[in-house]
Amino acid sequence: MIPKSVNIVEVGPRDGLQNESRVLPVRERIRLIENLAEAGLKQIEAGSFVRPDLLPQVSETDQVLAGLNLNAGIGYPVLVPNMRGLDNALSAGAREIAVFAAASETFSQKNINCSISDSIQRFTEIAKKAIDEGLKVRGYISCVLGCPYSGAMPPEKVLHVASCLQGIGCYEISLGDTIGVGTPVATQELIDTVSRDIPVDRLAVHFHDTYGQALANILVSLQAGISVVDSSVAGLGGCPYARGASGNVATEDVVYMLDGMGIHHGIDLNMLIATGQAICDLLDRPVMSKVSLARLPIECEG
């Protein structure tokens, strides 16, 4: 059954910016997050506690959190790759963290330099300490529909990782089509398999739009009962390992589709479009949202 209400998790300030060539100052990242919150988003990734030399685009996340009102009823999850990152997140006042596993063994080795099994062991320790400290823990799984190294991903492998993340205490598990190769049929098969052990109300979906399939895949996910969708303002981001990757599905396009379906989301589309245009102007890059492009003023030649 299609849900009557959908929660959008805005990933632009973390997953989106980390793949951009330009590094925005902390004040601009705070302004982006505040504008997204003003537009109505209630769950906004604020950054990542990875080594600054690896991802300078999302460094100084502690300063970003310090500039936000953490008591405004908005979730600001941050990515934590290891125990040191968790300690830094705790010191910065974070209240929710995210851990990132992969369904692909090869991708896990190349992305975080360890096996899937070793990553789960690492995240088990992180999750235990985080939960003991009162933090919520969200789990991500990358390459759920395809890997840039090993090709199509069997759904059973995704189910295995999802079950592990649920077992260590993740309240929600986001299924990520990292390179954007998924199609509606494959998405349906994936959800059917994973939901054998993981209730759909604990699942989210995270689609990249490399092949233009993201909205179709989201529709299938909604029809399966999933009510949490990750997206990125202006379609920021993309996987550096995917040829022709066009970034995450644009939040503006998801909101437009939900409006057309009569599904509640609580987001002001016009404010969202303005926010996307503003951040793309700062990054000197085009807006990837189809809705935003369709609503640009038409310039007439005299």
N, C-alpha and C positions, 0 to 999 in steps of 0.2 A: 504494500500500500504506500502511495506517495505521501510523505509527511506534509502536514499543514504548515509547518514552520521549519526553517533551515538556519543553522548557525554557520556563518562564514568565518573561517580562520584566515585572517589576512597575513600573508607571508612575505609581502613586498619588502619591508624593512630589514629582513634577514635573508631569506632565500632569494629574493629578487636582487637586492643590492650586492650580495656577495659575488654575483657573476658579472657585475658591471665593471668597466675598466676604470672609471673615475671613482675616487674615494671622497665621499661627502663629509664635511665637518660634522661634528657631533650636534651642533645647534640645528643643522638642516635635517638631520635624521630625527631629532626630537620634534621638529616642526612637522615633518611628514607624519609621524605617529600621531601627533595631536590632531592634525587635520583629518586623518583616518578615523580617529575616535569621534571627532565632531560630526563626521558624516554618518556615524551610527554603528561602526564596527565595535564589537565587544571583546574580540580576541585578536590580538595583534602581536606577531612575533617581533620582539624588540631588538634582537641581536644574537650574538654567539660568543661563548667564552672559549674560543680556540686561540692558538698562538697568533699574535698580531702579524708576524711575518708571513704566515700562511694565508690569512684572509684579512688584509688591512682594511677592506671595505666595511667590515663589521667589528673592527677593533674598538676599544674604549666603550664597550657596552655598559660597563659599570657607570660611566658618566652619562650615558643615555638614560639608564634607569634612575640615576640621581636627579635628572631633569624632568622626570614624569611624576604625575600624581598617582602613586600606587594604591591609593585608597578611593579611587573614583569608580570602582565597580567594573573595571576593565581588566582582562587578563593580558599580561605581557610575558608570555613564555620566552625562554632563552635556550639556545642549543648548548648542551654540555657534552663534550667528547670524552672526558676522563675525570678522575677524582680531583685533580688540580682545578679543572674548570668548574666543578661543582663548588669547591671551596671559595673560588672567586665569585661565583654567582651568589652564594650565601652571604658573603661579605658585602655584596652590592645590594642586598635586600630583595633578591628575586623570590617570587612566590610559586613559580611554576617553571619546570625545566622540560626539555625534550631530549631524548636519546635517539640515535640514528643507526639502525641496523640495515642490512641488505639481504635480499633473497638470493643474490648471486654470490657464490664463493669467490669468484675471480674479482668481482667488483669490490667486495669487502676487503680483499687483500690489497688492491690497488688504491682504494679510497681511504681506508683507515689502517692499512698495514697489519691486519690480523684476520684470522679466520672468523667465520660466523660464530662458531662455538666460543672462541676466545672473546669475541665482542659481547656475546650474551653474558659471559662470566663477568666481564668488566662492568657491564650495565647493571648487573645484579647488585654489585657492591654500591654503585652510584645510586640506584633506585632505593635501596634500603636506607642509606644515610639520608637521602633527600626526604623520603617519607617520614623517617624518624624526626626530621627537622621541621615537619609540617608542610612540606612542599608537595605539589601535585606533579606527577610525572606522565608525560605524553610520549608515546612511542611512534617512530617513523620506520617504515620499511621501504627501501628504495628498490628499483628494478622489478617491480611486481608483475609487469607484463612483458618485460624484455630487458636484456642486458647488452651494452655496447660490445661486450667481449664474447659472451656465450649464447647470444640470441634469445629466442622465446623462452619464457620462464614458466615451468610447470606450476600450476596453482598449489600443488601439495607442498612445494618448497616454501611458498609464501605462508601457507597455513602453519607449517612448522615454526617459522620465525615469529609469526603472530601469537601462537600459543605460548612461546617462550616469553615474549614481552608481556602478555597478559599475566603469566605466572610470576613475573618479578614485580608486578604492581602497577603497570601502566593503566591508567583509567580509560585511555582512548588510544587506538592504533590507527595511524593514517597510512593508507595504502598508496604508495607513490609510483606513478608511471614516469620514471625519471627521464627517459629519453623520448617519451611521447609517441610510442609505436602502437599503443593499445587501440583496439576497436571495440564496438559495443558487444559483439558476441564474446570476445575474449574477456571483457570486463564482467559480463554476466556470469561466465564460467568461474572467474576468479572469486566473485562475491558468493556464489553458490557454494564454493569449496570452503572458503575461509569461515563463512557463517555457520558451518557445521559445528564449529567449536567456539567461535567468538560471536556473541550476540551483535546484531546489526547496530544496536544503539551504543555499542562501544567501538564502532568503526567509522572512519572518515576516509575521504578520497582526495587525492592530490594528483591532478593531471597536468602534464605539459602538453602544449598544443603543436608540437613539431609537424604532425601530419594532419592538423585541422580536425582532430577527432575528440578534443577535450569535452566540448559541450554535449556531444552525443553520448560520450561515456558517462558524463555526470547525470544525464537524463536516465540512463539505464540504472545508475546507482540509486537515484531517487526512487525509481520504480521498485527497487529491491528493498526500500525502506531506510536507506542511509540518509541521515539528516544533518551531517556535518561535511562541509566542502572547503578545502583549502584553495585559495586563489591569491593572485598578486595584482595590485593596482597597476593599471596600464600594461599588464602583461610583462612586468619586469622579470628578468632572470633568464634561465635556460641552463641546460646541462652542457658543460664544456666538452663532454665526450660524445655528444650526439650531433652528427652532421646535419646542418640546416635547422638546428633547434631554435625555435622562435620564442621560447620562454614559457613561463607558467600561463595557465589560462587566466585571462584578465578578469579581475573582480567585477568591473563594469559590465562585462558580457554575461557573467553568471547572474548578476542582479537583474539585468534586463530579461533574461530567460525566466527567472523566478517570478518577476512581475507578470509576465505573460501567462504563467501557470497559476497565478493567484496564490502563490506561496509567500507567507510572511517572512521577512528577514530584517526589518528595522533599519535599512540603510537608505540614505538620501542619494539617489543616482546622480543628480546634478552636482552635488558637492563632491561626490566621488570622482566624477569626470574632471572637475576643476583641479582636484588634488593630483590626479594622474598626469594632467597636462603640466602642472607646475613642477612636479618632480622630474619629468622628462625634459623640460626646459633646462633644469639644473644639470642634468646628466648629458645634455646635448645629444639626445637620442630620440627617435620617433616613438610615439604612442603606438602600442600594438593592439589596443582594444578596438574591435570593430565598431562597437557602439559609439565610442568617442570619436572615431574618424567619421562616422556617419553624421554626427551632430556638429562637426566643424562648420563654421560659416562658409558659404560658397562665395568665392571671389569672382565677380563678373568683370569681363574686360569691357572698357568703355568704347 
